[in-house]
Amino acid sequence: MSAYALIGRHEQILLIANDSGSHVLPGGPVRSGEPIEHALQRLMFDQLGTTVASMEFCSVIEHEVDRKSSQDSASEAAFLFDVILPDLSTISDRFPCMHWWANEPDLILLRPTAIRDAILTGNLSSNIPWWAWSP
């Protein structure tokens, strides 16, 4: 299970590069026994060096997990939240090459693709709380 932040600015969305070099939303895995909201707050501080002013549940996107070492399909639930930071200038420059503001054409790089596709359709909202994956 993972939690991700949708952070917007002037028709742009904040993306980061994860350890494998993929372009993802800020966020990541939720630790065992950790509340999802706490995980997202922890991840925002770890990745962006900032706190969260508010967060609102948006939806859950179930997607296929890339398993290069196995042919078995597996899925993961990604919880997405609309996140407001106290001040966008509070994003830390500790990792200057790790985050940037992406325009719509840049979203082609976003992974997992199920999250990218949900964002690009323009239908991502709490009105459609569950985006199911089918193998």
Secondary structure, 3 states (H helix, E strand, C coil): CEEEEECEECCEEEEEECCCCCEECCEEECCCCCCHHHHHHHHHHHHHCCCCCEEEEEEEEEEECCCCCCCCCCEEEEEEEEEECCCHHHCCCCCCCCEEEECHHHHHHECCHHHHHHHHHCCCCCCCCEECCCC
